[in-house]
Amino acid sequence: MNKSHDTHIPLHAHEENTFNYILEGDIKLGFENEPRREYGKGDWIFINKSTKHSLRARKESLILELWEK
């Protein structure tokens, strides 16, 4: 799981609330007009629907994402 790579998901939003659990690795998550925050293994992240956000992972990471309709 320590492979070096760079994954970037640009600013976007979802129509649903999302719950994210970091299973492996670490990410940087940014919300529109806010600085990016770092999250690692064991962290939960809640993102309100329609909230613009972006993600960057510099190493292989595994995230469980649950969507609420």
mmJSON file of the N, C-alpha and C atoms, coordinates in Angstrom:
{"data_MODEL":{"atom_site":{
"group_PDB":["ATOM","ATOM","ATOM","ATOM","ATOM","ATOM","ATOM","ATOM","ATOM","ATOM","ATOM","ATOM","ATOM","ATOM","ATOM","ATOM","ATOM","ATOM","ATOM","ATOM","ATOM","ATOM","ATOM","ATOM","ATOM","ATOM","ATOM","ATOM","ATOM","ATOM","ATOM","ATOM","ATOM","ATOM","ATOM","ATOM","ATOM","ATOM","ATOM","ATOM","ATOM","ATOM","ATOM","ATOM","ATOM","ATOM","ATOM","ATOM","ATOM","ATOM","ATOM","ATOM","ATOM","ATOM","ATOM","ATOM","ATOM","ATOM","ATOM","ATOM","ATOM","ATOM","ATOM","ATOM","ATOM","ATOM","ATOM","ATOM","ATOM","ATOM","ATOM","ATOM","ATOM","ATOM","ATOM","ATOM","ATOM","ATOM","ATOM","ATOM","ATOM","ATOM","ATOM","ATOM","ATOM","ATOM","ATOM","ATOM","ATOM","ATOM","ATOM","ATOM","ATOM","ATOM","ATOM","ATOM","ATOM","ATOM","ATOM","ATOM","ATOM","ATOM","ATOM","ATOM","ATOM","ATOM","ATOM","ATOM","ATOM","ATOM","ATOM","ATOM","ATOM","ATOM","ATOM","ATOM","ATOM","ATOM","ATOM","ATOM","ATOM","ATOM","ATOM","ATOM","ATOM","ATOM","ATOM","ATOM","ATOM","ATOM","ATOM","ATOM","ATOM","ATOM","ATOM","ATOM","ATOM","ATOM","ATOM","ATOM","ATOM","ATOM","ATOM","ATOM","ATOM","ATOM","ATOM","ATOM","ATOM","ATOM","ATOM","ATOM","ATOM","ATOM","ATOM","ATOM","ATOM","ATOM","ATOM","ATOM","ATOM","ATOM","ATOM","ATOM","ATOM","ATOM","ATOM","ATOM","ATOM","ATOM","ATOM","ATOM","ATOM","ATOM","ATOM","ATOM","ATOM","ATOM","ATOM","ATOM","ATOM","ATOM","ATOM","ATOM","ATOM","ATOM","ATOM","ATOM","ATOM","ATOM","ATOM","ATOM","ATOM","ATOM","ATOM","ATOM","ATOM","ATOM","ATOM","ATOM","ATOM","ATOM","ATOM","ATOM","ATOM","ATOM","ATOM"],
"id":[1,2,3,4,5,6,7,8,9,10,11,12,13,14,15,16,17,18,19,20,21,22,23,24,25,26,27,28,29,30,31,32,33,34,35,36,37,38,39,40,41,42,43,44,45,46,47,48,49,50,51,52,53,54,55,56,57,58,59,60,61,62,63,64,65,66,67,68,69,70,71,72,73,74,75,76,77,78,79,80,81,82,83,84,85,86,87,88,89,90,91,92,93,94,95,96,97,98,99,100,101,102,103,104,105,106,107,108,109,110,111,112,113,114,115,116,117,118,119,120,121,122,123,124,125,126,127,128,129,130,131,132,133,134,135,136,137,138,139,140,141,142,143,144,145,146,147,148,149,150,151,152,153,154,155,156,157,158,159,160,161,162,163,164,165,166,167,168,169,170,171,172,173,174,175,176,177,178,179,180,181,182,183,184,185,186,187,188,189,190,191,192,193,194,195,196,197,198,199,200,201,202,203,204,205,206,207],
"type_symbol":["N","C","C","N","C","C","N","C","C","N","C","C","N","C","C","N","C","C","N","C","C","N","C","C","N","C","C","N","C","C","N","C","C","N","C","C","N","C","C","N","C","C","N","C","C","N","C","C","N","C","C","N","C","C","N","C","C","N","C","C","N","C","C","N","C","C","N","C","C","N","C","C","N","C","C","N","C","C","N","C","C","N","C","C","N","C","C","N","C","C","N","C","C","N","C","C","N","C","C","N","C","C","N","C","C","N","C","C","N","C","C","N","C","C","N","C","C","N","C","C","N","C","C","N","C","C","N","C","C","N","C","C","N","C","C","N","C","C","N","C","C","N","C","C","N","C","C","N","C","C","N","C","C","N","C","C","N","C","C","N","C","C","N","C","C","N","C","C","N","C","C","N","C","C","N","C","C","N","C","C","N","C","C","N","C","C","N","C","C","N","C","C","N","C","C","N","C","C","N","C","C","N","C","C","N","C","C"],
"label_atom_id":["N","CA","C","N","CA","C","N","CA","C","N","CA","C","N","CA","C","N","CA","C","N","CA","C","N","CA","C","N","CA","C","N","CA","C","N","CA","C","N","CA","C","N","CA","C","N","CA","C","N","CA","C","N","CA","C","N","CA","C","N","CA","C","N","CA","C","N","CA","C","N","CA","C","N","CA","C","N","CA","C","N","CA","C","N","CA","C","N","CA","C","N","CA","C","N","CA","C","N","CA","C","N","CA","C","N","CA","C","N","CA","C","N","CA","C","N","CA","C","N","CA","C","N","CA","C","N","CA","C","N","CA","C","N","CA","C","N","CA","C","N","CA","C","N","CA","C","N","CA","C","N","CA","C","N","CA","C","N","CA","C","N","CA","C","N","CA","C","N","CA","C","N","CA","C","N","CA","C","N","CA","C","N","CA","C","N","CA","C","N","CA","C","N","CA","C","N","CA","C","N","CA","C","N","CA","C","N","CA","C","N","CA","C","N","CA","C","N","CA","C","N","CA","C","N","CA","C","N","CA","C","N","CA","C","N","CA","C","N","CA","C"],
"label_alt_id":[null,null,null,null,null,null,null,null,null,null,null,null,null,null,null,null,null,null,null,null,null,null,null,null,null,null,null,null,null,null,null,null,null,null,null,null,null,null,null,null,null,null,null,null,null,null,null,null,null,null,null,null,null,null,null,null,null,null,null,null,null,null,null,null,null,null,null,null,null,null,null,null,null,null,null,null,null,null,null,null,null,null,null,null,null,null,null,null,null,null,null,null,null,null,null,null,null,null,null,null,null,null,null,null,null,null,null,null,null,null,null,null,null,null,null,null,null,null,null,null,null,null,null,null,null,null,null,null,null,null,null,null,null,null,null,null,null,null,null,null,null,null,null,null,null,null,null,null,null,null,null,null,null,null,null,null,null,null,null,null,null,null,null,null,null,null,null,null,null,null,null,null,null,null,null,null,null,null,null,null,null,null,null,null,null,null,null,null,null,null,null,null,null,null,null,null,null,null,null,null,null,null,null,null,null,null,null],
"label_comp_id":["MET","MET","MET","ASN","ASN","ASN","LYS","LYS","LYS","SER","SER","SER","HIS","HIS","HIS","ASP","ASP","ASP","THR","THR","THR","HIS","HIS","HIS","ILE","ILE","ILE","PRO","PRO","PRO","LEU","LEU","LEU","HIS","HIS","HIS","ALA","ALA","ALA","HIS","HIS","HIS","GLU","GLU","GLU","GLU","GLU","GLU","ASN","ASN","ASN","THR","THR","THR","PHE","PHE","PHE","ASN","ASN","ASN","TYR","TYR","TYR","ILE","ILE","ILE","LEU","LEU","LEU","GLU","GLU","GLU","GLY","GLY","GLY","ASP","ASP","ASP","ILE","ILE","ILE","LYS","LYS","LYS","LEU","LEU","LEU","GLY","GLY","GLY","PHE","PHE","PHE","GLU","GLU","GLU","ASN","ASN","ASN","GLU","GLU","GLU","PRO","PRO","PRO","ARG","ARG","ARG","ARG","ARG","ARG","GLU","GLU","GLU","TYR","TYR","TYR","GLY","GLY","GLY","LYS","LYS","LYS","GLY","GLY","GLY","ASP","ASP","ASP","TRP","TRP","TRP","ILE","ILE","ILE","PHE","PHE","PHE","ILE","ILE","ILE","ASN","ASN","ASN","LYS","LYS","LYS","SER","SER","SER","THR","THR","THR","LYS","LYS","LYS","HIS","HIS","HIS","SER","SER","SER","LEU","LEU","LEU","ARG","ARG","ARG","ALA","ALA","ALA","ARG","ARG","ARG","LYS","LYS","LYS","GLU","GLU","GLU","SER","SER","SER","LEU","LEU","LEU","ILE","ILE","ILE","LEU","LEU","LEU","GLU","GLU","GLU","LEU","LEU","LEU","TRP","TRP","TRP","GLU","GLU","GLU","LYS","LYS","LYS"],
"label_asym_id":["A","A","A","A","A","A","A","A","A","A","A","A","A","A","A","A","A","A","A","A","A","A","A","A","A","A","A","A","A","A","A","A","A","A","A","A","A","A","A","A","A","A","A","A","A","A","A","A","A","A","A","A","A","A","A","A","A","A","A","A","A","A","A","A","A","A","A","A","A","A","A","A","A","A","A","A","A","A","A","A","A","A","A","A","A","A","A","A","A","A","A","A","A","A","A","A","A","A","A","A","A","A","A","A","A","A","A","A","A","A","A","A","A","A","A","A","A","A","A","A","A","A","A","A","A","A","A","A","A","A","A","A","A","A","A","A","A","A","A","A","A","A","A","A","A","A","A","A","A","A","A","A","A","A","A","A","A","A","A","A","A","A","A","A","A","A","A","A","A","A","A","A","A","A","A","A","A","A","A","A","A","A","A","A","A","A","A","A","A","A","A","A","A","A","A","A","A","A","A","A","A","A","A","A","A","A","A"],
"label_entity_id":["1","1","1","1","1","1","1","1","1","1","1","1","1","1","1","1","1","1","1","1","1","1","1","1","1","1","1","1","1","1","1","1","1","1","1","1","1","1","1","1","1","1","1","1","1","1","1","1","1","1","1","1","1","1","1","1","1","1","1","1","1","1","1","1","1","1","1","1","1","1","1","1","1","1","1","1","1","1","1","1","1","1","1","1","1","1","1","1","1","1","1","1","1","1","1","1","1","1","1","1","1","1","1","1","1","1","1","1","1","1","1","1","1","1","1","1","1","1","1","1","1","1","1","1","1","1","1","1","1","1","1","1","1","1","1","1","1","1","1","1","1","1","1","1","1","1","1","1","1","1","1","1","1","1","1","1","1","1","1","1","1","1","1","1","1","1","1","1","1","1","1","1","1","1","1","1","1","1","1","1","1","1","1","1","1","1","1","1","1","1","1","1","1","1","1","1","1","1","1","1","1","1","1","1","1","1","1"],
"label_seq_id":[1,1,1,2,2,2,3,3,3,4,4,4,5,5,5,6,6,6,7,7,7,8,8,8,9,9,9,10,10,10,11,11,11,12,12,12,13,13,13,14,14,14,15,15,15,16,16,16,17,17,17,18,18,18,19,19,19,20,20,20,21,21,21,22,22,22,23,23,23,24,24,24,25,25,25,26,26,26,27,27,27,28,28,28,29,29,29,30,30,30,31,31,31,32,32,32,33,33,33,34,34,34,35,35,35,36,36,36,37,37,37,38,38,38,39,39,39,40,40,40,41,41,41,42,42,42,43,43,43,44,44,44,45,45,45,46,46,46,47,47,47,48,48,48,49,49,49,50,50,50,51,51,51,52,52,52,53,53,53,54,54,54,55,55,55,56,56,56,57,57,57,58,58,58,59,59,59,60,60,60,61,61,61,62,62,62,63,63,63,64,64,64,65,65,65,66,66,66,67,67,67,68,68,68,69,69,69],
"pdbx_PDB_ins_code":[null,null,null,null,null,null,null,null,null,null,null,null,null,null,null,null,null,null,null,null,null,null,null,null,null,null,null,null,null,null,null,null,null,null,null,null,null,null,null,null,null,null,null,null,null,null,null,null,null,null,null,null,null,null,null,null,null,null,null,null,null,null,null,null,null,null,null,null,null,null,null,null,null,null,null,null,null,null,null,null,null,null,null,null,null,null,null,null,null,null,null,null,null,null,null,null,null,null,null,null,null,null,null,null,null,null,null,null,null,null,null,null,null,null,null,null,null,null,null,null,null,null,null,null,null,null,null,null,null,null,null,null,null,null,null,null,null,null,null,null,null,null,null,null,null,null,null,null,null,null,null,null,null,null,null,null,null,null,null,null,null,null,null,null,null,null,null,null,null,null,null,null,null,null,null,null,null,null,null,null,null,null,null,null,null,null,null,null,null,null,null,null,null,null,null,null,null,null,null,null,null,null,null,null,null,null,null],
"Cartn_x":[0.79,0.0,0.842,2.14,2.978,3.431,2.71,3.051,2.942,3.893,3.865,3.04,2.03,1.223,0.484,-0.146,-0.854,-2.222,-3.261,-4.625,-5.277,-5.886,-6.562,-7.959,-8.944,-10.326,-10.671,-10.917,-11.159,-12.461,-12.623,-13.794,-15.078,-15.962,-17.234,-18.211,-19.452,-20.467,-21.348,-22.026,-22.954,-24.358,-25.346,-26.74,-27.159,-26.275,-26.562,-25.552,-25.933,-24.97,-24.04,-22.773,-21.843,-21.114,-20.901,-20.121,-18.908,-17.716,-16.485,-15.677,-15.164,-14.312,-12.995,-11.884,-10.564,-10.102,-10.054,-9.635,-8.115,-7.469,-6.012,-5.525,-4.293,-3.681,-4.087,-3.917,-4.319,-4.644,-5.499,-5.964,-5.94,-6.025,-6.272,-7.598,-8.51,-9.844,-10.028,-10.458,-10.683,-12.113,-12.653,-13.977,-13.81,-14.739,-14.656,-14.37,-13.374,-12.974,-12.428,-11.953,-11.338,-10.036,-9.071,-7.84,-8.096,-7.253,-7.373,-7.008,-7.686,-7.381,-6.935,-6.058,-5.557,-6.383,-6.652,-7.375,-6.604,-6.626,-5.9,-6.73,-6.091,-6.744,-7.548,-8.826,-9.702,-10.548,-10.31,-11.087,-12.401,-13.456,-14.759,-14.897,-15.505,-15.738,-17.189,-17.919,-19.274,-19.264,-19.885,-19.968,-21.446,-21.932,-23.315,-23.536,-24.729,-25.064,-24.873,-24.503,-24.28,-23.08,-22.278,-21.079,-19.918,-19.348,-18.23,-16.975,-16.286,-15.09,-14.143,-12.875,-11.869,-11.05,-10.36,-9.59,-8.246,-7.218,-5.904,-5.331,-4.808,-4.11,-2.751,-1.687,-0.333,0.178,-0.533,-0.196,-1.491,-1.366,-2.542,-3.38,-4.666,-5.579,-6.859,-7.555,-8.814,-9.865,-10.948,-12.002,-13.338,-14.061,-15.429,-16.325,-17.163,-18.033,-19.475,-20.28,-21.705,-22.495,-23.51,-24.331,-25.722,-26.237,-27.562,-28.491,-29.507,-30.475,-31.479],
"Cartn_y":[-1.197,0.0,1.276,1.193,2.386,2.842,2.491,2.924,4.44,5.037,6.484,6.824,7.632,8.099,9.355,9.997,11.235,11.187,11.158,11.16,12.474,13.141,14.408,14.37,14.674,14.809,16.284,16.99,18.435,18.794,20.066,20.603,20.113,19.534,18.994,18.905,18.545,18.363,17.177,16.627,15.507,15.956,15.266,15.569,14.88,14.049,13.31,13.677,13.494,13.562,12.364,12.535,11.405,11.268,10.017,9.659,8.898,9.313,8.684,8.185,6.957,6.38,5.987,6.485,6.183,4.843,3.832,2.487,2.337,2.938,2.876,4.178,4.551,5.71,7.019,8.076,9.406,10.273,11.279,12.168,13.606,14.521,15.929,16.27,16.803,17.147,18.648,19.282,20.722,21.059,22.015,22.539,23.906,24.291,25.564,26.713,27.529,28.708,28.391,27.149,26.758,26.007,26.042,25.284,23.779,23.003,21.543,21.059,20.004,19.356,17.933,17.425,16.055,15.091,13.923,12.863,11.567,10.689,9.434,8.254,7.101,5.842,6.003,5.604,5.665,6.919,7.898,9.14,8.997,9.607,9.736,11.152,11.301,12.617,12.655,13.696,13.895,15.091,14.931,16.023,16.256,17.456,17.815,17.823,17.431,17.477,18.886,18.969,20.222,21.026,20.484,21.167,20.85,21.869,21.655,21.283,20.236,19.741,19.116,19.002,18.348,17.422,16.469,15.478,15.253,15.03,14.663,13.562,12.513,11.423,11.246,11.327,11.188,9.764,8.909,7.49,6.69,5.424,4.577,4.62,4.887,4.994,4.233,3.808,3.086,3.79,4.206,4.975,4.281,4.061,3.563,4.783,4.878,6.035,5.579,6.138,5.823,7.051,6.846,7.943,7.858,9.002,9.088,9.788,9.115,9.695,10.542],
"Cartn_z":[0.0,0.0,0.0,-0.052,-0.003,-1.383,-2.396,-3.743,-3.841,-4.526,-4.699,-5.94,-5.772,-6.892,-6.444,-7.351,-7.036,-7.69,-6.883,-7.387,-6.983,-7.958,-7.669,-8.262,-7.424,-7.88,-7.719,-8.823,-8.752,-8.036,-7.782,-7.09,-7.758,-6.96,-7.452,-6.278,-6.554,-5.516,-5.885,-4.879,-5.074,-4.68,-5.187,-4.848,-3.551,-2.993,-1.768,-0.679,0.59,1.679,1.55,1.901,1.856,3.184,3.572,4.747,4.232,4.619,4.141,5.33,5.225,6.259,5.607,6.145,5.58,6.137,5.27,5.673,5.642,4.658,4.495,3.88,4.191,3.559,4.189,3.436,3.9,2.703,2.949,1.886,2.386,1.447,1.75,1.095,1.893,1.412,1.572,0.504,0.539,0.197,0.92,0.614,-0.017,-0.856,-1.571,-0.607,-0.953,-0.182,1.211,1.426,2.695,2.392,3.314,3.097,3.202,2.549,2.624,4.018,4.453,5.724,5.448,6.284,6.133,6.977,6.389,7.061,6.842,7.848,7.747,8.209,8.221,8.585,9.876,9.815,10.976,11.063,10.194,10.228,9.471,10.035,9.381,8.859,7.676,7.087,6.6,6.98,6.49,5.549,4.374,3.408,3.073,3.394,3.072,1.564,1.152,-0.271,-0.81,-2.058,-2.778,-2.291,-1.358,-0.874,-1.812,-2.426,-3.348,-2.564,-3.049,-2.39,-3.407,-3.037,-3.874,-2.987,-3.621,-2.878,-3.55,-2.742,-3.26,-2.374,-3.008,-2.316,-2.979,-2.2,-2.743,-2.661,-1.931,-1.896,-1.965,-2.218,-2.366,-1.095,-1.256,-0.121,-0.441,0.608,0.45,1.296,0.648,1.315,1.106,2.207,2.141,2.086,1.046,0.894,0.87,1.764,1.858,1.439,0.624,0.108,0.722,1.155,1.73,0.754,0.305,-0.627,0.081],
"occupancy":[1.0,1.0,1.0,1.0,1.0,1.0,1.0,1.0,1.0,1.0,1.0,1.0,1.0,1.0,1.0,1.0,1.0,1.0,1.0,1.0,1.0,1.0,1.0,1.0,1.0,1.0,1.0,1.0,1.0,1.0,1.0,1.0,1.0,1.0,1.0,1.0,1.0,1.0,1.0,1.0,1.0,1.0,1.0,1.0,1.0,1.0,1.0,1.0,1.0,1.0,1.0,1.0,1.0,1.0,1.0,1.0,1.0,1.0,1.0,1.0,1.0,1.0,1.0,1.0,1.0,1.0,1.0,1.0,1.0,1.0,1.0,1.0,1.0,1.0,1.0,1.0,1.0,1.0,1.0,1.0,1.0,1.0,1.0,1.0,1.0,1.0,1.0,1.0,1.0,1.0,1.0,1.0,1.0,1.0,1.0,1.0,1.0,1.0,1.0,1.0,1.0,1.0,1.0,1.0,1.0,1.0,1.0,1.0,1.0,1.0,1.0,1.0,1.0,1.0,1.0,1.0,1.0,1.0,1.0,1.0,1.0,1.0,1.0,1.0,1.0,1.0,1.0,1.0,1.0,1.0,1.0,1.0,1.0,1.0,1.0,1.0,1.0,1.0,1.0,1.0,1.0,1.0,1.0,1.0,1.0,1.0,1.0,1.0,1.0,1.0,1.0,1.0,1.0,1.0,1.0,1.0,1.0,1.0,1.0,1.0,1.0,1.0,1.0,1.0,1.0,1.0,1.0,1.0,1.0,1.0,1.0,1.0,1.0,1.0,1.0,1.0,1.0,1.0,1.0,1.0,1.0,1.0,1.0,1.0,1.0,1.0,1.0,1.0,1.0,1.0,1.0,1.0,1.0,1.0,1.0,1.0,1.0,1.0,1.0,1.0,1.0,1.0,1.0,1.0,1.0,1.0,1.0],
"B_iso_or_equiv":[0.0,0.0,0.0,0.0,0.0,0.0,0.0,0.0,0.0,0.0,0.0,0.0,0.0,0.0,0.0,0.0,0.0,0.0,0.0,0.0,0.0,0.0,0.0,0.0,0.0,0.0,0.0,0.0,0.0,0.0,0.0,0.0,0.0,0.0,0.0,0.0,0.0,0.0,0.0,0.0,0.0,0.0,0.0,0.0,0.0,0.0,0.0,0.0,0.0,0.0,0.0,0.0,0.0,0.0,0.0,0.0,0.0,0.0,0.0,0.0,0.0,0.0,0.0,0.0,0.0,0.0,0.0,0.0,0.0,0.0,0.0,0.0,0.0,0.0,0.0,0.0,0.0,0.0,0.0,0.0,0.0,0.0,0.0,0.0,0.0,0.0,0.0,0.0,0.0,0.0,0.0,0.0,0.0,0.0,0.0,0.0,0.0,0.0,0.0,0.0,0.0,0.0,0.0,0.0,0.0,0.0,0.0,0.0,0.0,0.0,0.0,0.0,0.0,0.0,0.0,0.0,0.0,0.0,0.0,0.0,0.0,0.0,0.0,0.0,0.0,0.0,0.0,0.0,0.0,0.0,0.0,0.0,0.0,0.0,0.0,0.0,0.0,0.0,0.0,0.0,0.0,0.0,0.0,0.0,0.0,0.0,0.0,0.0,0.0,0.0,0.0,0.0,0.0,0.0,0.0,0.0,0.0,0.0,0.0,0.0,0.0,0.0,0.0,0.0,0.0,0.0,0.0,0.0,0.0,0.0,0.0,0.0,0.0,0.0,0.0,0.0,0.0,0.0,0.0,0.0,0.0,0.0,0.0,0.0,0.0,0.0,0.0,0.0,0.0,0.0,0.0,0.0,0.0,0.0,0.0,0.0,0.0,0.0,0.0,0.0,0.0,0.0,0.0,0.0,0.0,0.0,0.0],
"pdbx_formal_charge":[null,null,null,null,null,null,null,null,null,null,null,null,null,null,null,null,null,null,null,null,null,null,null,null,null,null,null,null,null,null,null,null,null,null,null,null,null,null,null,null,null,null,null,null,null,null,null,null,null,null,null,null,null,null,null,null,null,null,null,null,null,null,null,null,null,null,null,null,null,null,null,null,null,null,null,null,null,null,null,null,null,null,null,null,null,null,null,null,null,null,null,null,null,null,null,null,null,null,null,null,null,null,null,null,null,null,null,null,null,null,null,null,null,null,null,null,null,null,null,null,null,null,null,null,null,null,null,null,null,null,null,null,null,null,null,null,null,null,null,null,null,null,null,null,null,null,null,null,null,null,null,null,null,null,null,null,null,null,null,null,null,null,null,null,null,null,null,null,null,null,null,null,null,null,null,null,null,null,null,null,null,null,null,null,null,null,null,null,null,null,null,null,null,null,null,null,null,null,null,null,null,null,null,null,null,null,null],
"auth_seq_id":[1,1,1,2,2,2,3,3,3,4,4,4,5,5,5,6,6,6,7,7,7,8,8,8,9,9,9,10,10,10,11,11,11,12,12,12,13,13,13,14,14,14,15,15,15,16,16,16,17,17,17,18,18,18,19,19,19,20,20,20,21,21,21,22,22,22,23,23,23,24,24,24,25,25,25,26,26,26,27,27,27,28,28,28,29,29,29,30,30,30,31,31,31,32,32,32,33,33,33,34,34,34,35,35,35,36,36,36,37,37,37,38,38,38,39,39,39,40,40,40,41,41,41,42,42,42,43,43,43,44,44,44,45,45,45,46,46,46,47,47,47,48,48,48,49,49,49,50,50,50,51,51,51,52,52,52,53,53,53,54,54,54,55,55,55,56,56,56,57,57,57,58,58,58,59,59,59,60,60,60,61,61,61,62,62,62,63,63,63,64,64,64,65,65,65,66,66,66,67,67,67,68,68,68,69,69,69],
"auth_comp_id":["MET","MET","MET","ASN","ASN","ASN","LYS","LYS","LYS","SER","SER","SER","HIS","HIS","HIS","ASP","ASP","ASP","THR","THR","THR","HIS","HIS","HIS","ILE","ILE","ILE","PRO","PRO","PRO","LEU","LEU","LEU","HIS","HIS","HIS","ALA","ALA","ALA","HIS","HIS","HIS","GLU","GLU","GLU","GLU","GLU","GLU","ASN","ASN","ASN","THR","THR","THR","PHE","PHE","PHE","ASN","ASN","ASN","TYR","TYR","TYR","ILE","ILE","ILE","LEU","LEU","LEU","GLU","GLU","GLU","GLY","GLY","GLY","ASP","ASP","ASP","ILE","ILE","ILE","LYS","LYS","LYS","LEU","LEU","LEU","GLY","GLY","GLY","PHE","PHE","PHE","GLU","GLU","GLU","ASN","ASN","ASN","GLU","GLU","GLU","PRO","PRO","PRO","ARG","ARG","ARG","ARG","ARG","ARG","GLU","GLU","GLU","TYR","TYR","TYR","GLY","GLY","GLY","LYS","LYS","LYS","GLY","GLY","GLY","ASP","ASP","ASP","TRP","TRP","TRP","ILE","ILE","ILE","PHE","PHE","PHE","ILE","ILE","ILE","ASN","ASN","ASN","LYS","LYS","LYS","SER","SER","SER","THR","THR","THR","LYS","LYS","LYS","HIS","HIS","HIS","SER","SER","SER","LEU","LEU","LEU","ARG","ARG","ARG","ALA","ALA","ALA","ARG","ARG","ARG","LYS","LYS","LYS","GLU","GLU","GLU","SER","SER","SER","LEU","LEU","LEU","ILE","ILE","ILE","LEU","LEU","LEU","GLU","GLU","GLU","LEU","LEU","LEU","TRP","TRP","TRP","GLU","GLU","GLU","LYS","LYS","LYS"],
"auth_asym_id":["A","A","A","A","A","A","A","A","A","A","A","A","A","A","A","A","A","A","A","A","A","A","A","A","A","A","A","A","A","A","A","A","A","A","A","A","A","A","A","A","A","A","A","A","A","A","A","A","A","A","A","A","A","A","A","A","A","A","A","A","A","A","A","A","A","A","A","A","A","A","A","A","A","A","A","A","A","A","A","A","A","A","A","A","A","A","A","A","A","A","A","A","A","A","A","A","A","A","A","A","A","A","A","A","A","A","A","A","A","A","A","A","A","A","A","A","A","A","A","A","A","A","A","A","A","A","A","A","A","A","A","A","A","A","A","A","A","A","A","A","A","A","A","A","A","A","A","A","A","A","A","A","A","A","A","A","A","A","A","A","A","A","A","A","A","A","A","A","A","A","A","A","A","A","A","A","A","A","A","A","A","A","A","A","A","A","A","A","A","A","A","A","A","A","A","A","A","A","A","A","A","A","A","A","A","A","A"],
"auth_atom_id":["N","CA","C","N","CA","C","N","CA","C","N","CA","C","N","CA","C","N","CA","C","N","CA","C","N","CA","C","N","CA","C","N","CA","C","N","CA","C","N","CA","C","N","CA","C","N","CA","C","N","CA","C","N","CA","C","N","CA","C","N","CA","C","N","CA","C","N","CA","C","N","CA","C","N","CA","C","N","CA","C","N","CA","C","N","CA","C","N","CA","C","N","CA","C","N","CA","C","N","CA","C","N","CA","C","N","CA","C","N","CA","C","N","CA","C","N","CA","C","N","CA","C","N","CA","C","N","CA","C","N","CA","C","N","CA","C","N","CA","C","N","CA","C","N","CA","C","N","CA","C","N","CA","C","N","CA","C","N","CA","C","N","CA","C","N","CA","C","N","CA","C","N","CA","C","N","CA","C","N","CA","C","N","CA","C","N","CA","C","N","CA","C","N","CA","C","N","CA","C","N","CA","C","N","CA","C","N","CA","C","N","CA","C","N","CA","C","N","CA","C","N","CA","C","N","CA","C","N","CA","C","N","CA","C","N","CA","C","N","CA","C"],
"pdbx_PDB_model_num":[1,1,1,1,1,1,1,1,1,1,1,1,1,1,1,1,1,1,1,1,1,1,1,1,1,1,1,1,1,1,1,1,1,1,1,1,1,1,1,1,1,1,1,1,1,1,1,1,1,1,1,1,1,1,1,1,1,1,1,1,1,1,1,1,1,1,1,1,1,1,1,1,1,1,1,1,1,1,1,1,1,1,1,1,1,1,1,1,1,1,1,1,1,1,1,1,1,1,1,1,1,1,1,1,1,1,1,1,1,1,1,1,1,1,1,1,1,1,1,1,1,1,1,1,1,1,1,1,1,1,1,1,1,1,1,1,1,1,1,1,1,1,1,1,1,1,1,1,1,1,1,1,1,1,1,1,1,1,1,1,1,1,1,1,1,1,1,1,1,1,1,1,1,1,1,1,1,1,1,1,1,1,1,1,1,1,1,1,1,1,1,1,1,1,1,1,1,1,1,1,1,1,1,1,1,1,1]
}}}
